[in-house]
Amino acid sequence: MASDQVNEEIGYFVYSRYFVHLLNLSYKTSNHHTLSNFHITALHQKSLNEMKEMIKTETVGSCITTDCWTSRSNMGYIAITFHFIDNNFGLRSVLYNKYLC
């Protein structure tokens, strides 16, 4: 990412917070620490619970596949994907996890 682009994004973020503050003085915007430590973690946990419930209640048949690859920086990854047929005989796929090898 070019430094000009980073500066533009930071400037946009600061301006956006200022603009929201002007619209509603009592509204407090979240900073990146709150987003990464709380909101994203909570959303991930909610999605994980929904995925587990969906697999428990809707799976008719299933299989697991793996995919391995190496990044340009020579780091190895493996992904585990769970494929299943739901109650309506639709094919569904869920990325279970991606690991750094």
Biopython code that builds the backbone (N, CA, C, O; Angstrom):
import numpy as np
from Bio.PDB.StructureBuilder import StructureBuilder

atoms = [
    (1, "MET", "N", (0.854, -1.174, 0.000)),
    (1, "MET", "CA", (0.000, 0.000, 0.000)),
    (1, "MET", "C", (0.898, 1.234, 0.000)),
    (1, "MET", "O", (1.811, 1.346, 0.818)),
    (2, "ALA", "N", (0.640, 2.134, -0.898)),
    (2, "ALA", "CA", (1.452, 3.339, -1.018)),
    (2, "ALA", "C", (1.196, 4.264, 0.164)),
    (2, "ALA", "O", (0.101, 4.279, 0.728)),
    (3, "SER", "N", (2.219, 5.037, 0.536)),
    (3, "SER", "CA", (2.083, 5.927, 1.692)),
    (3, "SER", "C", (1.026, 7.002, 1.443)),
    (3, "SER", "O", (0.350, 7.426, 2.381)),
    (4, "ASP", "N", (0.870, 7.454, 0.183)),
    (4, "ASP", "CA", (-0.165, 8.443, -0.123)),
    (4, "ASP", "C", (-1.549, 7.879, 0.161)),
    (4, "ASP", "O", (-2.421, 8.566, 0.694)),
    (5, "GLN", "N", (-1.735, 6.602, -0.209)),
    (5, "GLN", "CA", (-3.035, 5.972, 0.013)),
    (5, "GLN", "C", (-3.314, 5.820, 1.505)),
    (5, "GLN", "O", (-4.439, 6.041, 1.953)),
    (6, "VAL", "N", (-2.299, 5.447, 2.269)),
    (6, "VAL", "CA", (-2.452, 5.315, 3.724)),
    (6, "VAL", "C", (-2.826, 6.665, 4.322)),
    (6, "VAL", "O", (-3.740, 6.749, 5.143)),
    (7, "ASN", "N", (-2.128, 7.720, 3.918)),
    (7, "ASN", "CA", (-2.428, 9.058, 4.429)),
    (7, "ASN", "C", (-3.847, 9.484, 4.081)),
    (7, "ASN", "O", (-4.529, 10.103, 4.898)),
    (8, "GLU", "N", (-4.300, 9.153, 2.860)),
    (8, "GLU", "CA", (-5.665, 9.489, 2.464)),
    (8, "GLU", "C", (-6.674, 8.737, 3.324)),
    (8, "GLU", "O", (-7.678, 9.310, 3.747)),
    (9, "GLU", "N", (-6.411, 7.446, 3.588)),
    (9, "GLU", "CA", (-7.333, 6.658, 4.405)),
    (9, "GLU", "C", (-7.372, 7.169, 5.839)),
    (9, "GLU", "O", (-8.445, 7.244, 6.437)),
    (10, "ILE", "N", (-6.238, 7.515, 6.390)),
    (10, "ILE", "CA", (-6.197, 8.057, 7.755)),
    (10, "ILE", "C", (-6.933, 9.387, 7.798)),
    (10, "ILE", "O", (-7.713, 9.637, 8.716)),
    (11, "GLY", "N", (-6.688, 10.240, 6.809)),
    (11, "GLY", "CA", (-7.391, 11.517, 6.736)),
    (11, "GLY", "C", (-8.888, 11.335, 6.614)),
    (11, "GLY", "O", (-9.655, 12.065, 7.242)),
    (12, "TYR", "N", (-9.311, 10.372, 5.815)),
    (12, "TYR", "CA", (-10.736, 10.100, 5.659)),
    (12, "TYR", "C", (-11.337, 9.623, 6.972)),
    (12, "TYR", "O", (-12.441, 10.025, 7.339)),
    (13, "PHE", "N", (-10.604, 8.760, 7.683)),
    (13, "PHE", "CA", (-11.086, 8.243, 8.954)),
    (13, "PHE", "C", (-11.252, 9.368, 9.973)),
    (13, "PHE", "O", (-12.270, 9.440, 10.661)),
    (14, "VAL", "N", (-10.261, 10.238, 10.068)),
    (14, "VAL", "CA", (-10.330, 11.362, 11.009)),
    (14, "VAL", "C", (-11.481, 12.286, 10.625)),
    (14, "VAL", "O", (-12.242, 12.719, 11.491)),
    (15, "TYR", "N", (-11.617, 12.591, 9.338)),
    (15, "TYR", "CA", (-12.690, 13.467, 8.880)),
    (15, "TYR", "C", (-14.057, 12.830, 9.150)),
    (15, "TYR", "O", (-14.993, 13.521, 9.552)),
    (16, "SER", "N", (-14.175, 11.519, 8.930)),
    (16, "SER", "CA", (-15.450, 10.825, 9.164)),
    (16, "SER", "C", (-15.856, 10.907, 10.626)),
    (16, "SER", "O", (-17.022, 11.152, 10.935)),
    (17, "ARG", "N", (-14.908, 10.705, 11.521)),
    (17, "ARG", "CA", (-15.211, 10.800, 12.955)),
    (17, "ARG", "C", (-15.639, 12.214, 13.325)),
    (17, "ARG", "O", (-16.568, 12.403, 14.111)),
    (18, "TYR", "N", (-14.958, 13.206, 12.755)),
    (18, "TYR", "CA", (-15.301, 14.609, 13.012)),
    (18, "TYR", "C", (-16.702, 14.913, 12.480)),
    (18, "TYR", "O", (-17.492, 15.583, 13.146)),
    (19, "PHE", "N", (-17.008, 14.418, 11.276)),
    (19, "PHE", "CA", (-18.316, 14.662, 10.662)),
    (19, "PHE", "C", (-19.438, 14.034, 11.494)),
    (19, "PHE", "O", (-20.469, 14.668, 11.718)),
    (20, "VAL", "N", (-19.246, 12.810, 11.947)),
    (20, "VAL", "CA", (-20.245, 12.138, 12.792)),
    (20, "VAL", "C", (-20.417, 12.905, 14.094)),
    (20, "VAL", "O", (-21.536, 13.043, 14.589)),
    (21, "HIS", "N", (-19.327, 13.403, 14.651)),
    (21, "HIS", "CA", (-19.398, 14.185, 15.877)),
    (21, "HIS", "C", (-20.214, 15.463, 15.664)),
    (21, "HIS", "O", (-20.974, 15.866, 16.544)),
    (22, "LEU", "N", (-20.060, 16.096, 14.511)),
    (22, "LEU", "CA", (-20.839, 17.300, 14.213)),
    (22, "LEU", "C", (-22.333, 16.990, 14.086)),
    (22, "LEU", "O", (-23.174, 17.794, 14.491)),
    (23, "LEU", "N", (-22.659, 15.826, 13.523)),
    (23, "LEU", "CA", (-24.062, 15.453, 13.357)),
    (23, "LEU", "C", (-24.736, 15.166, 14.697)),
    (23, "LEU", "O", (-25.886, 15.546, 14.917)),
    (24, "ASN", "N", (-24.019, 14.499, 15.576)),
    (24, "ASN", "CA", (-24.580, 14.132, 16.869)),
    (24, "ASN", "C", (-23.460, 14.198, 17.896)),
    (24, "ASN", "O", (-22.596, 13.322, 17.935)),
    (25, "LEU", "N", (-23.472, 15.213, 18.711)),
    (25, "LEU", "CA", (-22.385, 15.440, 19.671)),
    (25, "LEU", "C", (-22.289, 14.339, 20.726)),
    (25, "LEU", "O", (-21.206, 14.099, 21.261)),
    (26, "SER", "N", (-23.393, 13.669, 21.034)),
    (26, "SER", "CA", (-23.371, 12.650, 22.079)),
    (26, "SER", "C", (-22.954, 11.270, 21.555)),
    (26, "SER", "O", (-22.736, 10.354, 22.348)),
    (27, "TYR", "N", (-22.840, 11.111, 20.230)),
    (27, "TYR", "CA", (-22.466, 9.815, 19.661)),
    (27, "TYR", "C", (-20.962, 9.620, 19.742)),
    (27, "TYR", "O", (-20.189, 10.485, 19.332)),
    (28, "LYS", "N", (-20.556, 8.474, 20.273)),
    (28, "LYS", "CA", (-19.131, 8.164, 20.385)),
    (28, "LYS", "C", (-18.805, 7.076, 19.365)),
    (28, "LYS", "O", (-19.405, 6.001, 19.376)),
    (29, "THR", "N", (-17.858, 7.364, 18.491)),
    (29, "THR", "CA", (-17.442, 6.373, 17.495)),
    (29, "THR", "C", (-16.443, 5.410, 18.117)),
    (29, "THR", "O", (-15.707, 5.765, 19.038)),
    (30, "SER", "N", (-16.427, 4.190, 17.601)),
    (30, "SER", "CA", (-15.493, 3.175, 18.086)),
    (30, "SER", "C", (-14.127, 3.386, 17.459)),
    (30, "SER", "O", (-14.020, 3.773, 16.296)),
    (31, "ASN", "N", (-13.088, 3.130, 18.234)),
    (31, "ASN", "CA", (-11.744, 3.174, 17.661)),
    (31, "ASN", "C", (-11.363, 1.783, 17.175)),
    (31, "ASN", "O", (-12.114, 0.828, 17.372)),
    (32, "HIS", "N", (-10.217, 1.665, 16.550)),
    (32, "HIS", "CA", (-9.836, 0.381, 15.964)),
    (32, "HIS", "C", (-9.578, -0.686, 17.022)),
    (32, "HIS", "O", (-9.717, -1.875, 16.734)),
    (33, "HIS", "N", (-9.207, -0.295, 18.231)),
    (33, "HIS", "CA", (-9.002, -1.287, 19.292)),
    (33, "HIS", "C", (-10.334, -1.915, 19.700)),
    (33, "HIS", "O", (-10.423, -3.129, 19.879)),
    (34, "THR", "N", (-11.361, -1.092, 19.847)),
    (34, "THR", "CA", (-12.688, -1.606, 20.194)),
    (34, "THR", "C", (-13.212, -2.513, 19.092)),
    (34, "THR", "O", (-13.782, -3.569, 19.366)),
    (35, "LEU", "N", (-13.018, -2.097, 17.853)),
    (35, "LEU", "CA", (-13.480, -2.915, 16.735)),
    (35, "LEU", "C", (-12.780, -4.261, 16.704)),
    (35, "LEU", "O", (-13.434, -5.297, 16.585)),
    (36, "SER", "N", (-11.451, -4.258, 16.811)),
    (36, "SER", "CA", (-10.714, -5.515, 16.687)),
    (36, "SER", "C", (-10.832, -6.393, 17.920)),
    (36, "SER", "O", (-10.895, -7.616, 17.791)),
    (37, "ASN", "N", (-10.864, -5.811, 19.106)),
    (37, "ASN", "CA", (-10.888, -6.612, 20.327)),
    (37, "ASN", "C", (-12.279, -7.042, 20.746)),
    (37, "ASN", "O", (-12.427, -8.059, 21.424)),
    (38, "PHE", "N", (-13.298, -6.300, 20.363)),
    (38, "PHE", "CA", (-14.638, -6.627, 20.848)),
    (38, "PHE", "C", (-15.596, -6.974, 19.717)),
    (38, "PHE", "O", (-16.128, -8.084, 19.671)),
    (39, "HIS", "N", (-15.818, -6.036, 18.810)),
    (39, "HIS", "CA", (-16.851, -6.231, 17.795)),
    (39, "HIS", "C", (-16.534, -7.384, 16.839)),
    (39, "HIS", "O", (-17.400, -8.219, 16.575)),
    (40, "ILE", "N", (-15.328, -7.438, 16.328)),
    (40, "ILE", "CA", (-14.972, -8.492, 15.384)),
    (40, "ILE", "C", (-14.936, -9.841, 16.080)),
    (40, "ILE", "O", (-15.369, -10.839, 15.504)),
    (41, "THR", "N", (-14.432, -9.894, 17.300)),
    (41, "THR", "CA", (-14.410, -11.147, 18.058)),
    (41, "THR", "C", (-15.827, -11.640, 18.331)),
    (41, "THR", "O", (-16.107, -12.831, 18.190)),
    (42, "ALA", "N", (-16.719, -10.738, 18.719)),
    (42, "ALA", "CA", (-18.108, -11.117, 18.979)),
    (42, "ALA", "C", (-18.799, -11.582, 17.700)),
    (42, "ALA", "O", (-19.556, -12.553, 17.725)),
    (43, "LEU", "N", (-18.548, -10.903, 16.587)),
    (43, "LEU", "CA", (-19.146, -11.297, 15.316)),
    (43, "LEU", "C", (-18.626, -12.652, 14.866)),
    (43, "LEU", "O", (-19.385, -13.465, 14.339)),
    (44, "HIS", "N", (-17.330, -12.904, 15.072)),
    (44, "HIS", "CA", (-16.759, -14.207, 14.728)),
    (44, "HIS", "C", (-17.399, -15.309, 15.562)),
    (44, "HIS", "O", (-17.750, -16.361, 15.029)),
    (45, "GLN", "N", (-17.555, -15.082, 16.855)),
    (45, "GLN", "CA", (-18.153, -16.097, 17.721)),
    (45, "GLN", "C", (-19.603, -16.357, 17.331)),
    (45, "GLN", "O", (-20.038, -17.508, 17.310)),
    (46, "LYS", "N", (-20.355, -15.309, 17.022)),
    (46, "LYS", "CA", (-21.744, -15.460, 16.594)),
    (46, "LYS", "C", (-21.828, -16.268, 15.296)),
    (46, "LYS", "O", (-22.669, -17.158, 15.172)),
    (47, "SER", "N", (-20.966, -15.960, 14.338)),
    (47, "SER", "CA", (-20.956, -16.690, 13.066)),
    (47, "SER", "C", (-20.582, -18.148, 13.276)),
    (47, "SER", "O", (-21.163, -19.037, 12.653)),
    (48, "LEU", "N", (-19.615, -18.398, 14.150)),
    (48, "LEU", "CA", (-19.195, -19.758, 14.441)),
    (48, "LEU", "C", (-20.329, -20.561, 15.070)),
    (48, "LEU", "O", (-20.546, -21.714, 14.699)),
    (49, "ASN", "N", (-21.050, -19.971, 16.010)),
    (49, "ASN", "CA", (-22.185, -20.656, 16.638)),
    (49, "ASN", "C", (-23.299, -20.931, 15.634)),
    (49, "ASN", "O", (-23.901, -22.005, 15.653)),
    (50, "GLU", "N", (-23.578, -19.962, 14.752)),
    (50, "GLU", "CA", (-24.598, -20.170, 13.723)),
    (50, "GLU", "C", (-24.192, -21.286, 12.764)),
    (50, "GLU", "O", (-25.031, -22.088, 12.356)),
    (51, "MET", "N", (-22.907, -21.340, 12.402)),
    (51, "MET", "CA", (-22.416, -22.382, 11.511)),
    (51, "MET", "C", (-22.554, -23.758, 12.171)),
    (51, "MET", "O", (-23.010, -24.707, 11.533)),
    (52, "LYS", "N", (-22.167, -23.868, 13.434)),
    (52, "LYS", "CA", (-22.276, -25.145, 14.137)),
    (52, "LYS", "C", (-23.731, -25.604, 14.224)),
    (52, "LYS", "O", (-24.028, -26.781, 14.016)),
    (53, "GLU", "N", (-24.636, -24.675, 14.530)),
    (53, "GLU", "CA", (-26.062, -25.021, 14.624)),
    (53, "GLU", "C", (-26.609, -25.449, 13.269)),
    (53, "GLU", "O", (-27.388, -26.399, 13.183)),
    (54, "MET", "N", (-26.205, -24.752, 12.213)),
    (54, "MET", "CA", (-26.661, -25.091, 10.870)),
    (54, "MET", "C", (-26.187, -26.492, 10.479)),
    (54, "MET", "O", (-26.946, -27.271, 9.905)),
    (55, "ILE", "N", (-24.944, -26.801, 10.790)),
    (55, "ILE", "CA", (-24.406, -28.124, 10.456)),
    (55, "ILE", "C", (-25.121, -29.215, 11.253)),
    (55, "ILE", "O", (-25.407, -30.285, 10.716)),
    (56, "LYS", "N", (-25.411, -28.956, 12.523)),
    (56, "LYS", "CA", (-26.104, -29.944, 13.355)),
    (56, "LYS", "C", (-27.516, -30.227, 12.866)),
    (56, "LYS", "O", (-27.950, -31.379, 12.853)),
    (57, "THR", "N", (-28.235, -29.185, 12.464)),
    (57, "THR", "CA", (-29.658, -29.340, 12.159)),
    (57, "THR", "C", (-29.967, -29.600, 10.692)),
    (57, "THR", "O", (-31.019, -30.159, 10.385)),
    (58, "GLU", "N", (-29.080, -29.210, 9.774)),
    (58, "GLU", "CA", (-29.425, -29.275, 8.361)),
    (58, "GLU", "C", (-28.613, -30.260, 7.532)),
    (58, "GLU", "O", (-28.845, -30.375, 6.329)),
    (59, "THR", "N", (-27.677, -30.966, 8.134)),
    (59, "THR", "CA", (-26.804, -31.840, 7.362)),
    (59, "THR", "C", (-27.466, -33.175, 7.049)),
    (59, "THR", "O", (-27.918, -33.887, 7.945)),
    (60, "VAL", "N", (-27.517, -33.505, 5.737)),
    (60, "VAL", "CA", (-27.996, -34.803, 5.288)),
    (60, "VAL", "C", (-26.799, -35.685, 4.952)),
    (60, "VAL", "O", (-26.746, -36.840, 5.375)),
    (61, "GLY", "N", (-25.845, -35.162, 4.202)),
    (61, "GLY", "CA", (-24.612, -35.857, 3.853)),
    (61, "GLY", "C", (-23.478, -34.847, 3.859)),
    (61, "GLY", "O", (-23.709, -33.656, 3.647)),
    (62, "SER", "N", (-22.244, -35.311, 4.102)),
    (62, "SER", "CA", (-21.153, -34.349, 4.209)),
    (62, "SER", "C", (-19.821, -34.953, 3.803)),
    (62, "SER", "O", (-19.672, -36.172, 3.717)),
    (63, "CYS", "N", (-18.856, -34.075, 3.555)),
    (63, "CYS", "CA", (-17.470, -34.481, 3.333)),
    (63, "CYS", "C", (-16.566, -33.312, 3.698)),
    (63, "CYS", "O", (-17.021, -32.175, 3.824)),
    (64, "ILE", "N", (-15.299, -33.599, 3.864)),
    (64, "ILE", "CA", (-14.307, -32.581, 4.211)),
    (64, "ILE", "C", (-13.237, -32.575, 3.131)),
    (64, "ILE", "O", (-12.783, -33.631, 2.692)),
    (65, "THR", "N", (-12.836, -31.381, 2.703)),
    (65, "THR", "CA", (-11.734, -31.248, 1.749)),
    (65, "THR", "C", (-10.658, -30.347, 2.359)),
    (65, "THR", "O", (-10.930, -29.539, 3.247)),
    (66, "THR", "N", (-9.452, -30.504, 1.866)),
    (66, "THR", "CA", (-8.352, -29.641, 2.291)),
    (66, "THR", "C", (-7.702, -29.030, 1.059)),
    (66, "THR", "O", (-7.769, -29.586, -0.036)),
    (67, "ASP", "N", (-7.087, -27.905, 1.250)),
    (67, "ASP", "CA", (-6.364, -27.222, 0.188)),
    (67, "ASP", "C", (-5.096, -26.648, 0.790)),
    (67, "ASP", "O", (-5.141, -25.963, 1.811)),
    (68, "CYS", "N", (-3.968, -26.925, 0.161)),
    (68, "CYS", "CA", (-2.679, -26.420, 0.635)),
    (68, "CYS", "C", (-2.086, -25.498, -0.418)),
    (68, "CYS", "O", (-2.218, -25.742, -1.617)),
    (69, "TRP", "N", (-1.436, -24.445, 0.035)),
    (69, "TRP", "CA", (-0.761, -23.544, -0.889)),
    (69, "TRP", "C", (0.359, -22.825, -0.160)),
    (69, "TRP", "O", (0.446, -22.834, 1.068)),
    (70, "THR", "N", (1.211, -22.203, -0.959)),
    (70, "THR", "CA", (2.335, -21.437, -0.434)),
    (70, "THR", "C", (2.210, -20.009, -0.927)),
    (70, "THR", "O", (1.963, -19.772, -2.109)),
    (71, "SER", "N", (2.380, -19.061, -0.023)),
    (71, "SER", "CA", (2.297, -17.646, -0.384)),
    (71, "SER", "C", (3.576, -17.214, -1.101)),
    (71, "SER", "O", (4.551, -17.963, -1.170)),
    (72, "ARG", "N", (3.551, -16.008, -1.625)),
    (72, "ARG", "CA", (4.738, -15.476, -2.304)),
    (72, "ARG", "C", (5.915, -15.320, -1.343)),
    (72, "ARG", "O", (7.075, -15.352, -1.754)),
    (73, "SER", "N", (5.603, -15.153, -0.065)),
    (73, "SER", "CA", (6.678, -15.027, 0.929)),
    (73, "SER", "C", (7.098, -16.392, 1.473)),
    (73, "SER", "O", (7.771, -16.482, 2.500)),
    (74, "ASN", "N", (6.690, -17.459, 0.766)),
    (74, "ASN", "CA", (7.084, -18.829, 1.073)),
    (74, "ASN", "C", (6.530, -19.335, 2.402)),
    (74, "ASN", "O", (7.188, -20.118, 3.087)),
    (75, "MET", "N", (5.326, -18.895, 2.773)),
    (75, "MET", "CA", (4.656, -19.401, 3.969)),
    (75, "MET", "C", (3.578, -20.384, 3.521)),
    (75, "MET", "O", (2.815, -20.103, 2.598)),
    (76, "GLY", "N", (3.523, -21.531, 4.179)),
    (76, "GLY", "CA", (2.565, -22.558, 3.814)),
    (76, "GLY", "C", (1.254, -22.419, 4.565)),
    (76, "GLY", "O", (1.240, -22.084, 5.750)),
    (77, "TYR", "N", (0.155, -22.676, 3.874)),
    (77, "TYR", "CA", (-1.177, -22.604, 4.464)),
    (77, "TYR", "C", (-1.946, -23.870, 4.122)),
    (77, "TYR", "O", (-1.699, -24.506, 3.098)),
    (78, "ILE", "N", (-2.876, -24.224, 4.989)),
    (78, "ILE", "CA", (-3.810, -25.306, 4.711)),
    (78, "ILE", "C", (-5.201, -24.837, 5.145)),
    (78, "ILE", "O", (-5.373, -24.274, 6.226)),
    (79, "ALA", "N", (-6.177, -25.079, 4.288)),
    (79, "ALA", "CA", (-7.562, -24.714, 4.592)),
    (79, "ALA", "C", (-8.382, -25.988, 4.685)),
    (79, "ALA", "O", (-8.191, -26.921, 3.904)),
    (80, "ILE", "N", (-9.289, -26.022, 5.638)),
    (80, "ILE", "CA", (-10.193, -27.158, 5.804)),
    (80, "ILE", "C", (-11.608, -26.662, 5.519)),
    (80, "ILE", "O", (-12.098, -25.734, 6.163)),
    (81, "THR", "N", (-12.250, -27.293, 4.547)),
    (81, "THR", "CA", (-13.599, -26.896, 4.140)),
    (81, "THR", "C", (-14.554, -28.056, 4.365)),
    (81, "THR", "O", (-14.256, -29.200, 4.022)),
    (82, "PHE", "N", (-15.697, -27.746, 4.943)),
    (82, "PHE", "CA", (-16.743, -28.739, 5.214)),
    (82, "PHE", "C", (-17.853, -28.528, 4.189)),
    (82, "PHE", "O", (-18.462, -27.459, 4.141)),
    (83, "HIS", "N", (-18.116, -29.545, 3.370)),
    (83, "HIS", "CA", (-19.176, -29.486, 2.363)),
    (83, "HIS", "C", (-20.312, -30.395, 2.830)),
    (83, "HIS", "O", (-20.072, -31.495, 3.329)),
    (84, "PHE", "N", (-21.539, -29.932, 2.665)),
    (84, "PHE", "CA", (-22.658, -30.780, 3.074)),
    (84, "PHE", "C", (-23.903, -30.492, 2.241)),
    (84, "PHE", "O", (-24.033, -29.440, 1.616)),
    (85, "ILE", "N", (-24.795, -31.444, 2.255)),
    (85, "ILE", "CA", (-26.091, -31.300, 1.600)),
    (85, "ILE", "C", (-27.099, -30.991, 2.694)),
    (85, "ILE", "O", (-27.194, -31.716, 3.684)),
    (86, "ASP", "N", (-27.855, -29.908, 2.512)),
    (86, "ASP", "CA", (-28.822, -29.513, 3.535)),
    (86, "ASP", "C", (-30.164, -30.214, 3.324)),
    (86, "ASP", "O", (-30.309, -31.029, 2.413)),
    (87, "ASN", "N", (-31.142, -29.890, 4.171)),
    (87, "ASN", "CA", (-32.454, -30.533, 4.118)),
    (87, "ASN", "C", (-33.188, -30.312, 2.799)),
    (87, "ASN", "O", (-34.044, -31.114, 2.428)),
    (88, "ASN", "N", (-32.861, -29.226, 2.084)),
    (88, "ASN", "CA", (-33.490, -28.931, 0.795)),
    (88, "ASN", "C", (-32.655, -29.459, -0.367)),
    (88, "ASN", "O", (-32.877, -29.070, -1.513)),
    (89, "PHE", "N", (-31.709, -30.330, -0.087)),
    (89, "PHE", "CA", (-30.795, -30.929, -1.056)),
    (89, "PHE", "C", (-29.975, -29.876, -1.802)),
    (89, "PHE", "O", (-29.655, -30.042, -2.979)),
    (90, "GLY", "N", (-29.647, -28.812, -1.114)),
    (90, "GLY", "CA", (-28.741, -27.793, -1.641)),
    (90, "GLY", "C", (-27.337, -28.065, -1.158)),
    (90, "GLY", "O", (-27.136, -28.455, -0.008)),
    (91, "LEU", "N", (-26.356, -27.861, -2.032)),
    (91, "LEU", "CA", (-24.962, -28.059, -1.652)),
    (91, "LEU", "C", (-24.462, -26.810, -0.933)),
    (91, "LEU", "O", (-24.555, -25.704, -1.467)),
    (92, "ARG", "N", (-23.939, -26.980, 0.257)),
    (92, "ARG", "CA", (-23.423, -25.862, 1.063)),
    (92, "ARG", "C", (-21.965, -26.152, 1.396)),
    (92, "ARG", "O", (-21.567, -27.310, 1.518)),
    (93, "SER", "N", (-21.184, -25.110, 1.541)),
    (93, "SER", "CA", (-19.772, -25.245, 1.911)),
    (93, "SER", "C", (-19.447, -24.220, 2.986)),
    (93, "SER", "O", (-19.918, -23.083, 2.945)),
    (94, "VAL", "N", (-18.638, -24.641, 3.943)),
    (94, "VAL", "CA", (-18.223, -23.771, 5.037)),
    (94, "VAL", "C", (-16.720, -23.919, 5.204)),
    (94, "VAL", "O", (-16.213, -25.031, 5.358)),
    (95, "LEU", "N", (-16.000, -22.789, 5.174)),
    (95, "LEU", "CA", (-14.569, -22.824, 5.456)),
    (95, "LEU", "C", (-14.417, -22.997, 6.955)),
    (95, "LEU", "O", (-14.759, -22.105, 7.731)),
    (96, "TYR", "N", (-13.906, -24.143, 7.355)),
    (96, "TYR", "CA", (-13.790, -24.436, 8.780)),
    (96, "TYR", "C", (-12.665, -23.651, 9.411)),
    (96, "TYR", "O", (-12.855, -23.004, 10.440)),
    (97, "ASN", "N", (-11.489, -23.704, 8.798)),
    (97, "ASN", "CA", (-10.361, -22.962, 9.354)),
    (97, "ASN", "C", (-9.238, -22.911, 8.338)),
    (97, "ASN", "O", (-9.183, -23.715, 7.408)),
    (98, "LYS", "N", (-8.347, -21.957, 8.527)),
    (98, "LYS", "CA", (-7.152, -21.820, 7.695)),
    (98, "LYS", "C", (-5.971, -21.768, 8.646)),
    (98, "LYS", "O", (-5.933, -20.948, 9.563)),
    (99, "TYR", "N", (-5.018, -22.641, 8.422)),
    (99, "TYR", "CA", (-3.873, -22.744, 9.321)),
    (99, "TYR", "C", (-2.591, -22.349, 8.607)),
    (99, "TYR", "O", (-2.432, -22.580, 7.408)),
    (100, "LEU", "N", (-1.697, -21.760, 9.350)),
    (100, "LEU", "CA", (-0.357, -21.464, 8.871)),
    (100, "LEU", "C", (0.521, -22.645, 9.224)),
    (100, "LEU", "O", (0.603, -23.037, 10.388)),
    (101, "CYS", "N", (1.179, -23.214, 8.228)),
    (101, "CYS", "CA", (2.023, -24.401, 8.467)),
    (101, "CYS", "C", (3.447, -24.009, 8.772)),
    (101, "CYS", "O", (4.291, -24.877, 8.998)),
]
sb = StructureBuilder()
sb.init_structure("model")
sb.init_model(0)
sb.init_chain("A")
sb.init_seg("    ")
for serial, (resi, resn, name, xyz) in enumerate(atoms, 1):
    if name == "N":
        sb.init_residue(resn, " ", resi, " ")
    sb.init_atom(name, np.array(xyz, "f"), 0.0, 1.0, " ", f" {name:<3s}", serial, name[0])
structure = sb.get_structure()
